[in-house]
Amino acid sequence: MRDRVHLLVVDDDTGVLDLLRRYFTGQGFEVSTAANGAEMRDALTRTAVDLVMLDLGLPGEDGFELTRQLRKSWNGALIIITGRGESVDRVVGLELGADDYVTKPFDLRELLARVRSVLRRAHQNATPDDAANQVAFQFGNFLLSPQSRTLRTTGGATIALTTGEYELLRVLVEHPNRVLSRDDLMEHIHGRNAGPFDRAIDVQIGRLRRKVESDPANPELIRSVRGAGYLFSARVSRQGHG
């Protein structure tokens, strides 16, 4: 990875852009800014960006459509920024492939922690002596490789996963046949508990089911346990390398 992590902040509020540029530059990041979708696309074309912070409330543009466009052509880390109380925006943003979300008004220290958490997950690479990442997990017709952070079918096809989907699936395969609550899963993935109205885990589970279940409406691998959480019911075997 480059010496400095490159962030791209997309927001129509020049005050927010200036605040985040100064704060994250002071924390050692390289920061670019964009006021709209056109500037965002231009910035991504001109330079390598590690993480995008995208405000869903851009005037005249659909933030969800911009998120959808990003996920079609760009695989970096993505944090969406939404207005206070707009829980449906958070859910839809996660469904479209965002790795995390932050609500306005935000605390800069919390935002920094979220950025570092997402980047740590996105850029975690195996090292020769990292035994955990040398193990691949086989379940059903799939092989999850932590070393390459990929999910493949036994036929060799690669299944695209966002950072959040990969991290959730890895937690599940590492704890087969064990009920994990939403708080358990949020703690493993994001280092925090799920709030009482936080549907982030449910959204990610739904996305994973569409990718690994033969019938997502009647899941056999990732099962819901009423009032308790989720259970990964597949038989998981470990292989010696990814």
C-alpha positions as CSV (number, residue, x, y, z in Angstrom):
1,M,0.0,0.0,0.0
2,R,1.2,3.6,-0.6
3,D,2.8,5.6,2.2
4,R,-0.4,7.6,2.8
5,V,-4.0,6.3,2.5
6,H,-6.0,8.4,0.1
7,L,-9.6,9.4,1.0
8,L,-12.1,11.0,-1.3
9,V,-14.9,13.0,0.4
10,V,-18.0,13.7,-1.6
11,D,-20.3,16.4,-0.2
12,D,-22.0,19.5,-1.6
13,D,-21.3,21.4,1.7
14,T,-18.0,23.3,1.3
15,G,-17.8,23.7,5.0
16,V,-17.9,19.9,5.5
17,L,-15.4,19.3,2.8
18,D,-13.0,21.8,4.3
19,L,-13.5,20.4,7.8
20,L,-12.9,16.8,6.8
21,R,-9.9,17.7,4.5
22,R,-8.2,19.5,7.4
23,Y,-9.0,16.9,10.0
24,F,-8.0,13.8,8.1
25,T,-4.9,15.5,6.6
26,G,-3.9,16.2,10.2
27,Q,-4.4,12.5,10.9
28,G,-1.9,11.6,8.2
29,F,-4.3,10.8,5.3
30,E,-4.2,12.2,1.8
31,V,-7.5,13.8,1.1
32,S,-9.3,14.8,-2.1
33,T,-12.8,16.3,-2.2
34,A,-15.7,16.4,-4.7
35,A,-18.9,18.4,-4.6
36,N,-20.9,16.2,-6.9
37,G,-21.0,12.9,-8.8
38,A,-19.1,14.2,-11.9
39,E,-16.2,15.5,-9.7
40,M,-16.2,12.1,-7.9
41,R,-15.9,10.1,-11.1
42,D,-13.2,12.4,-12.3
43,A,-11.2,12.1,-9.1
44,L,-11.5,8.3,-9.2
45,T,-10.3,8.3,-12.8
46,R,-7.3,10.5,-12.1
47,T,-5.9,8.9,-9.0
48,A,-5.9,5.8,-6.8
49,V,-8.4,6.2,-3.9
50,D,-8.6,3.8,-1.0
51,L,-11.9,5.0,0.6
52,V,-14.8,7.1,-0.5
53,M,-17.0,9.0,2.0
54,L,-20.2,9.7,0.1
55,D,-23.0,12.0,1.3
56,L,-26.3,10.5,0.1
57,G,-28.0,13.9,0.2
58,L,-26.3,15.6,-2.8
59,P,-28.8,18.0,-4.4
60,G,-29.9,17.2,-7.9
61,E,-28.3,13.7,-7.8
62,D,-29.5,10.4,-6.4
63,G,-27.0,9.2,-3.8
64,F,-28.2,5.7,-4.2
65,E,-27.6,5.8,-7.9
66,L,-24.0,7.1,-7.3
67,T,-23.5,4.2,-4.8
68,R,-24.7,1.8,-7.4
69,Q,-22.4,3.2,-10.1
70,L,-19.5,3.1,-7.7
71,R,-20.0,-0.6,-7.0
72,K,-20.2,-1.5,-10.7
73,S,-16.8,0.0,-11.5
74,W,-14.9,0.4,-8.3
75,N,-14.0,-2.0,-5.5
76,G,-12.6,0.3,-2.8
77,A,-13.9,0.9,0.6
78,L,-17.1,3.0,0.9
79,I,-18.7,4.8,3.8
80,I,-22.1,6.5,3.2
81,I,-23.1,9.6,5.1
82,T,-26.8,10.1,5.8
83,G,-29.0,12.6,7.7
84,R,-30.1,12.0,11.2
85,G,-32.9,9.4,11.5
86,E,-32.9,8.4,7.9
87,S,-32.6,4.7,8.7
88,V,-34.0,3.6,5.4
89,D,-31.1,5.4,3.7
90,R,-28.7,3.4,5.8
91,V,-30.4,0.1,4.9
92,V,-30.6,0.8,1.2
93,G,-27.0,2.1,1.1
94,L,-25.8,-1.1,2.7
95,E,-27.9,-3.2,0.3
96,L,-26.1,-1.4,-2.5
97,G,-22.7,-2.4,-1.2
98,A,-21.5,0.3,1.3
99,D,-19.1,-1.0,4.0
100,D,-20.4,1.3,6.7
101,Y,-22.5,4.4,7.4
102,V,-22.3,7.5,9.5
103,T,-25.1,9.9,10.3
104,K,-25.0,13.6,10.4
105,P,-24.1,15.4,12.6
106,F,-21.1,13.2,13.2
107,D,-18.3,13.2,15.8
108,L,-14.9,13.5,14.0
109,R,-13.3,10.9,16.3
110,E,-16.0,8.4,15.7
111,L,-15.7,9.0,11.9
112,L,-12.0,8.5,12.1
113,A,-12.5,5.2,14.0
114,R,-15.0,4.1,11.3
115,V,-12.6,5.0,8.6
116,R,-9.7,3.1,10.2
117,S,-11.9,0.1,10.9
118,V,-13.1,-0.2,7.3
119,L,-9.6,0.4,5.9
120,R,-8.2,-2.2,8.2
121,R,-10.7,-4.8,7.0
122,A,-10.3,-3.7,3.3
123,H,-6.5,-3.8,3.3
124,Q,-5.8,-6.7,5.7
125,N,-3.3,-8.9,3.8
126,A,-1.9,-12.2,4.7
127,T,1.7,-12.5,5.7
128,P,3.8,-15.7,5.4
129,D,3.6,-16.4,9.1
130,D,-0.1,-15.5,9.4
131,A,-1.5,-19.0,10.0
132,A,-5.1,-17.9,10.1
133,N,-4.9,-16.4,6.6
134,Q,-3.3,-19.5,5.3
135,V,-6.4,-21.5,5.9
136,A,-9.3,-21.7,3.4
137,F,-12.8,-22.7,4.4
138,Q,-14.9,-25.0,2.3
139,F,-18.6,-25.3,2.7
140,G,-21.2,-26.6,0.4
141,N,-20.1,-25.8,-3.2
142,F,-18.0,-22.8,-2.0
143,L,-14.4,-22.1,-1.0
144,L,-13.6,-18.9,1.0
145,S,-10.0,-17.9,0.9
146,P,-8.8,-15.4,3.6
147,Q,-5.4,-15.1,1.9
148,S,-6.9,-13.7,-1.3
149,R,-10.2,-12.5,0.3
150,T,-12.2,-14.3,-2.4
151,L,-15.2,-16.6,-2.5
152,R,-15.2,-19.2,-5.3
153,T,-17.4,-22.0,-6.3
154,T,-16.0,-25.5,-6.5
155,G,-16.3,-25.0,-10.3
156,G,-13.9,-22.1,-10.2
157,A,-16.3,-19.2,-10.6
158,T,-15.5,-16.2,-8.4
159,I,-18.4,-14.6,-6.4
160,A,-17.9,-10.9,-5.9
161,L,-18.1,-9.8,-2.3
162,T,-18.0,-6.3,-0.7
163,T,-15.6,-5.8,2.3
164,G,-18.6,-6.0,4.6
165,E,-20.0,-9.2,3.0
166,Y,-16.6,-10.9,3.1
167,E,-16.0,-10.0,6.8
168,L,-19.5,-11.3,7.8
169,L,-19.1,-14.5,5.9
170,R,-15.7,-15.1,7.4
171,V,-17.1,-14.7,10.9
172,L,-19.9,-17.2,10.0
173,V,-17.6,-19.8,8.6
174,E,-15.3,-19.5,11.6
175,H,-18.2,-20.2,13.9
176,P,-20.3,-22.9,12.2
177,N,-23.4,-24.4,14.0
178,R,-23.3,-21.7,16.6
179,V,-25.9,-19.1,17.1
180,L,-24.5,-15.6,16.8
181,S,-26.5,-12.6,17.9
182,R,-26.5,-9.3,15.9
183,D,-24.3,-7.8,18.7
184,D,-21.9,-10.7,18.3
185,L,-21.6,-10.2,14.6
186,M,-21.3,-6.4,14.9
187,E,-18.6,-6.7,17.5
188,H,-16.6,-9.1,15.3
189,I,-17.0,-6.9,12.2
190,H,-17.2,-3.3,13.3
191,G,-16.1,-3.5,17.0
192,R,-19.4,-2.1,18.3
193,N,-22.8,-3.3,19.4
194,A,-25.8,-3.2,17.2
195,G,-28.3,-0.5,18.2
196,P,-31.9,-1.5,18.8
197,F,-33.0,-0.3,15.4
198,D,-29.8,-1.1,13.5
199,R,-30.5,-3.4,10.6
200,A,-27.0,-3.4,9.2
201,I,-26.4,-7.1,10.0
202,D,-29.8,-8.1,8.6
203,V,-29.1,-6.3,5.3
204,Q,-25.7,-7.9,5.0
205,I,-27.2,-11.3,5.7
206,G,-29.8,-10.8,3.0
207,R,-27.0,-9.9,0.5
208,L,-25.0,-12.9,1.4
209,R,-28.0,-15.2,1.1
210,R,-28.6,-14.0,-2.5
211,K,-25.0,-15.0,-3.3
212,V,-24.6,-18.4,-1.5
213,E,-28.1,-19.8,-1.1
214,S,-29.8,-21.8,-3.9
215,D,-33.1,-20.3,-2.6
216,P,-32.5,-17.1,-0.6
217,A,-36.2,-17.0,0.5
218,N,-35.7,-20.4,2.2
219,P,-32.1,-20.4,3.4
220,E,-30.3,-23.6,4.3
221,L,-26.8,-22.3,5.0
222,I,-27.5,-19.0,6.9
223,R,-30.5,-19.6,9.1
224,S,-32.4,-17.2,11.3
225,V,-32.9,-18.2,14.9
226,R,-36.0,-16.3,16.2
227,G,-35.1,-13.9,19.0
228,A,-31.4,-15.0,19.0
229,G,-29.6,-14.2,15.8
230,Y,-28.2,-16.3,13.0
231,L,-26.7,-19.8,12.6
232,F,-24.4,-20.9,9.9
233,S,-25.5,-24.5,9.5
234,A,-23.1,-25.7,6.8
235,R,-20.4,-28.3,7.4
236,V,-17.2,-26.3,7.2
237,S,-13.8,-28.0,6.4
238,R,-10.5,-26.2,6.6
239,Q,-7.8,-26.5,4.0
240,G,-4.1,-25.8,4.4
241,H,-3.8,-22.7,2.3
242,G,-5.9,-20.1,0.5
